[in-house]
Amino acid sequence: MPGKRCQGPAECWHFTADGNVTDNGRCKLGSARKDINQDFPLRGFVLCDDCGEPMTSCWSKGRNQLYPYYLCDTPSCCSKRKSIRRADIEEGAEALLRGLQPAAQVFKLAKAIFTDIWEMRRADALGARKAIEAQLNDTSKQIDNLLDRIMNSTSPSVIGAYEKRIEELEHDKIRLAQRAESAVPSEARLSEFIEPAMAFLASPWNIYKNGNFALKRTVLKLAFAEPLRYSRNEGYRTAEITFPFKVLADFSSLKCGMVGNLGIESSVRLREGVRGCRVLSLQTFIQYSTLPGAKLDNLRV
C-alpha cells in the first residue's frame, strides 16, 4: 500500500515493502531506501498505547535535513499521525533493556544454581542409562538362549519362529543402544546450551547495542514476553519480561530466601538453596535455554 504524506509543516515519506519512498501515492523510485527497517529496529514491536496497534515509522523532511519519527497510523486512533521522535522511542526501550541486567552477585548465584541443576539432571541421566544397559544385557541373553534352541530344534516351523523372534530382539538392541548413547549429555553440552543463555541474561543491553538488525530483533523477542506499549504523554508502560528475567528478579528481591555467600563449596548447601528457589521454574529455564527456537547460539557480547 502506498504511504501518505504526514500532515503539518514538515513533509514525511513512508516506504513500501520493497523500500521505495512514496509521496501522495506516487512511487519515487529515485529515493528508494532498501534499509528502512535498519533505521527503525523497534518498528512493529512497539505498540501505540491508545489503540494497541503497532507503530510505523518514517523520515520527515525538514528545512535542511530529514528527521526520523515513529508514529501510529491507525485511522481511528486519537494519536493518528502524531509523530514521536525516534530518540524518545529507542532510548526508552534501551533503558528497559539496561534495567534487565542483573547485579553481578545475583548473576553468579543464579549461574551456580543453574549449573548445579544441570549436574543433578546429568546424574539422573546416568542412572537411566544404567537401566537401559541392563535391558540391553537381558536382550542379549534372550538372543543367545534362542540361538541355543535353534541348534537343538529339528522343526522348520519352530526354527522360523525362533528366527523371527531373534530379528525382533535385534531391532530392540539397536533401539536400546541408541537410547543409552544419547541418555547422558556430555560435559560440553553445558557450555553449548547454558553458556550462550547465561551470556544473554548477563547483558542483553550489550548484545542489543552491538548487534545487527536481526540480532536486535531477536534480543527484543527473548527479553520481552509481549510487544512494548508506548504512550505519547507518559512514555513506556510496564514491560512484560520473559520467564528467565523473572527468575533473576526473584533472586534480586530475595524471594528465594538464599543464605550464605557464593564461596560455598559444599554442593549439599547449594542443593538446599535450589529447593528453596522454585526448582521446577529453574528447570524450566534450562529447558528454555536448550530449545532450538530460543536461537541463543549467536548471542555473544
C-alpha positions in Angstrom: 0.0 0.0 0.0 1.4 3.4 -0.9 2.1 5.7 2.0 0.6 9.2 2.6 2.3 12.4 3.3 2.2 13.5 7.0 0.1 16.5 7.9 1.9 19.5 9.2 4.7 21.9 8.2 7.2 19.1 7.6 6.9 16.6 4.7 7.1 12.9 5.6 7.6 10.0 3.3 6.6 6.4 4.1 8.1 3.3 2.5 6.6 0.4 0.6 7.5 -3.2 1.3 10.3 -3.1 -1.3 11.8 0.0 0.2 10.5 2.6 -2.3 9.6 6.0 -1.0 6.1 7.1 -1.7 4.7 10.7 -1.7 1.0 11.1 -2.1 0.7 7.7 -3.7 3.4 8.3 -6.3 6.3 5.9 -6.1 9.6 7.9 -6.0 12.0 5.2 -7.3 14.9 7.6 -7.3 14.8 7.8 -3.5 14.4 4.1 -2.7 15.6 3.0 0.8 16.3 -0.7 1.0 17.4 -0.4 4.6 14.4 1.4 6.1 13.9 -1.3 8.7 17.5 -1.0 9.6 16.8 2.6 10.6 13.9 1.7 12.9 14.7 -1.6 14.7 11.6 -1.1 17.0 9.2 -0.7 14.2 6.3 -3.2 14.7 7.5 -4.2 18.2 6.3 -1.0 19.9 2.5 -0.6 20.2 0.5 2.6 20.4 -0.9 2.7 23.9 -4.0 4.4 22.7 -5.2 1.8 20.2 -2.8 -1.2 20.8 -1.7 -1.3 17.2 2.0 -1.5 16.1 3.6 1.8 15.4 5.1 2.6 12.0 7.9 4.9 11.2 9.1 7.5 8.7 11.7 10.0 7.8 10.3 13.6 8.0 11.7 16.2 5.7 12.6 19.5 7.5 14.0 22.6 6.1 17.6 21.4 5.7 17.5 17.6 6.6 15.5 14.5 7.3 14.3 13.6 10.8 13.3 10.1 12.0 10.0 9.5 13.7 7.8 6.7 14.9 4.0 7.2 14.7 0.7 5.5 14.9 -1.1 5.2 11.6 -4.4 3.6 12.7 -7.3 5.7 11.2 -9.5 5.5 14.3 -6.7 6.3 16.8 -6.7 9.6 18.7 -2.9 9.6 18.2 -3.0 9.0 14.5 -0.2 10.7 12.5 1.2 12.4 15.7 4.9 11.8 15.3 7.2 10.8 18.2 11.0 11.4 17.9 12.9 8.2 17.2 15.2 9.0 20.1 12.3 9.0 22.6 11.2 5.6 21.5 14.5 3.9 21.1 16.3 5.4 24.2 13.3 4.4 26.3 13.5 0.8 25.1 17.2 0.7 25.6 16.7 1.9 29.2 14.3 -1.0 29.7 16.9 -3.4 28.4 19.6 -1.9 30.7 17.3 -2.4 33.6 17.1 -6.1 32.9 20.8 -6.6 33.5 21.2 -8.4 36.9 23.7 -7.4 39.6 26.9 -9.3 39.4 26.3 -11.2 42.7 22.8 -12.2 41.7 24.0 -13.4 38.4 26.8 -15.5 39.9 24.3 -17.1 42.3 21.9 -17.9 39.5 24.6 -19.4 37.4 25.8 -21.6 40.3 22.3 -22.8 40.8 21.6 -23.5 37.1 24.9 -25.4 36.9 24.0 -27.5 39.9 20.6 -28.4 38.5 22.3 -29.4 35.3 24.6 -31.7 37.2 21.6 -33.2 39.1 19.9 -33.9 35.8 23.0 -35.5 34.4 23.2 -37.7 37.5 19.6 -38.8 36.9 20.5 -39.5 33.2 23.4 -41.7 34.3 21.0 -43.8 36.4 18.7 -44.0 33.4 21.5 -45.2 31.2 22.4 -48.0 33.6 18.8 -49.2 33.5 18.9 -49.2 29.7 22.2 -51.1 29.7 20.6 -53.7 32.0 17.8 -54.1 29.4 20.5 -54.5 26.7 22.2 -57.3 28.6 18.8 -59.0 29.1 18.0 -58.8 25.4 21.4 -60.3 24.5 20.8 -63.2 26.9 17.4 -63.8 25.2 19.0 -63.9 21.8 21.7 -66.3 23.0 19.0 -68.6 24.5 17.0 -68.6 21.3 20.2 -69.5 19.3 20.7 -72.5 21.5 17.1 -73.6 20.9 17.6 -73.3 17.2 20.7 -75.5 17.4 18.6 -78.2 19.2 15.5 -77.9 17.1 14.7 -80.0 14.0 11.3 -78.4 13.2 11.4 -75.9 10.4 8.4 -74.0 11.7 9.8 -73.7 15.2 13.2 -72.6 13.8 11.4 -70.0 11.7 9.5 -68.7 14.8 12.8 -68.5 16.8 14.5 -66.6 13.9 11.6 -64.1 13.7 11.8 -63.5 17.5 15.6 -63.0 17.2 15.1 -60.4 14.5 12.7 -58.5 16.7 15.2 -58.6 19.6 18.0 -57.4 17.4 15.9 -54.4 16.5 15.3 -53.8 20.2 19.0 -54.0 20.8 19.7 -51.3 18.3 17.0 -49.0 19.7 18.2 -49.5 23.3 21.8 -48.9 22.3 20.8 -45.6 20.7 18.9 -44.6 23.8 21.8 -45.5 26.0 24.2 -43.5 23.8 22.1 -40.3 24.0 20.8 -40.7 27.6 23.6 -38.7 29.2 24.6 -35.2 27.9 28.2 -34.6 27.5 30.1 -32.1 29.6 30.5 -30.0 26.5 26.7 -29.5 26.2 26.7 -27.5 29.4 28.7 -24.7 27.8 27.0 -25.3 24.4 23.5 -24.7 25.7 23.7 -22.9 29.1 26.6 -20.5 28.5 25.0 -18.7 25.5 21.8 -18.3 27.5 23.7 -17.0 30.5 25.7 -14.6 28.3 22.4 -13.2 27.1 21.0 -12.9 30.6 24.1 -11.2 31.9 23.9 -8.3 29.5 21.0 -8.2 27.0 21.7 -4.5 26.5 25.3 -5.0 25.3 24.2 -7.6 22.8 21.4 -5.3 21.6 23.8 -2.3 21.3 26.5 -4.2 19.4 24.2 -6.4 17.3 23.0 -6.1 13.8 19.3 -5.5 12.9 18.4 -9.2 13.0 20.1 -9.7 16.4 18.4 -6.7 17.9 15.0 -8.1 16.9 16.0 -11.5 18.5 17.0 -9.8 21.7 13.7 -7.9 21.9 11.7 -11.2 21.5 13.8 -13.0 24.1 13.7 -10.2 26.6 10.1 -9.2 26.4 7.1 -11.6 26.5 4.9 -9.1 24.7 5.4 -6.1 22.5 6.1 -2.8 24.3 3.4 -0.2 24.7 4.2 3.4 24.4 2.1 6.4 25.4 2.9 9.8 23.7 2.4 11.6 27.0 3.7 9.1 29.6 6.3 7.0 27.8 6.6 3.3 28.1 4.1 1.2 30.1 5.3 -1.6 32.4 7.0 -4.2 30.2 6.1 -7.9 30.5 9.5 -9.6 30.7 10.2 -13.2 29.8 10.5 -16.0 32.3 14.3 -16.1 32.8 14.4 -12.5 33.8 11.5 -13.1 36.2 13.6 -15.8 37.9 16.5 -13.4 38.2 14.2 -10.8 39.6 13.1 -13.3 42.2 16.8 -13.7 43.2 17.3 -10.0 43.3 14.3 -9.3 45.5 15.5 -12.1 47.9 12.3 -14.1 47.5 14.4 -17.2 47.4 15.5 -16.9 51.0 19.0 -18.0 50.0 21.6 -17.7 52.7 25.4 -17.8 52.7 27.9 -16.5 50.2 28.9 -17.6 46.7 32.1 -19.1 48.0 30.3 -22.1 49.4 32.0 -25.2 48.3 29.5 -27.8 49.7 27.1 -28.9 47.0 24.7 -30.1 49.7 24.1 -26.5 50.9 23.7 -25.3 47.3 21.2 -28.1 46.6 19.2 -27.0 49.7 19.2 -23.5 48.2 17.9 -24.8 44.9 14.9 -26.5 46.7 14.0 -23.1 48.2 14.2 -21.3 44.8 11.5 -22.8 42.7 13.3 -25.9 41.4 10.7 -26.5 38.8 10.9 -23.0 37.5 14.7 -23.2 37.2 14.5 -26.5 35.4 12.1 -24.8 33.0 14.7 -22.2 32.4 17.2 -24.8 31.4 14.7 -26.4 29.1 14.1 -22.9 27.7 17.8 -22.3 27.1 18.1 -25.6 25.2 15.2 -25.1 22.8 16.3 -24.6 19.2 13.7 -21.9 18.9 15.4 -19.8 21.5 18.2 -19.0 18.9 20.8 -18.2 21.5 23.8 -19.6 19.6 24.8 -16.3 18.2 24.1 -14.1 21.3 27.6 -13.1 22.2 28.6 -9.9 23.9 
